[in-house]
Amino acid sequence: MPAAESPRLRKKLTSFIIEDPHTITRALSLMRVAHNLERIGDHAANIAEDIVYLREGHDIRHQQNKPLAPSP
C-alpha cells in the first residue's frame, strides 16, 4: 500500500465508525490488517535490499527513485 493510502483508509474507516458505531469492531480489524500488510511490505523491501547488497555489493537502502545499474 502506498504511503498515502494508509491515512486515507484510516480516515475513511474512522468516518464509518462515526456514522455507525456498529462498525467499530470491523473497522478496527481492517485498520489492523492494513497496518500489518504495510509492515509485511516493509519487511519484504528490507529482504530485497539485503539480497541486492549480498549479490551486487552495494547498498540501495534509502535511495528514492534511483535506477539500479545493470548486473555485470
RAZI-V893132 format. One record per pair of residues at least 4 apart in sequence whose ideal C-beta (glycine too) atoms are under 6 Angstrom apart, sorted by sequence separation. I is the first residue (numbers start at 1). GAP is how many residues later the second one is. D is the distance in whole Angstrom. If there is no record, write none. Layout:
I/GAP/D ; I/GAP/D
//
This chain:
1/4/4 ; 5/4/6 ; 23/4/5 ; 51/4/6 ; 52/4/5 ; 17/6/6 ; 53/6/6 ; 16/7/5 ; 17/7/5 ; 52/8/5 ; 17/10/5 ; 16/11/5 ; 49/11/6 ; 49/12/5 ; 13/14/4 ; 13/17/6 ; 13/18/6 ; 9/25/6 ; 1/37/6
//
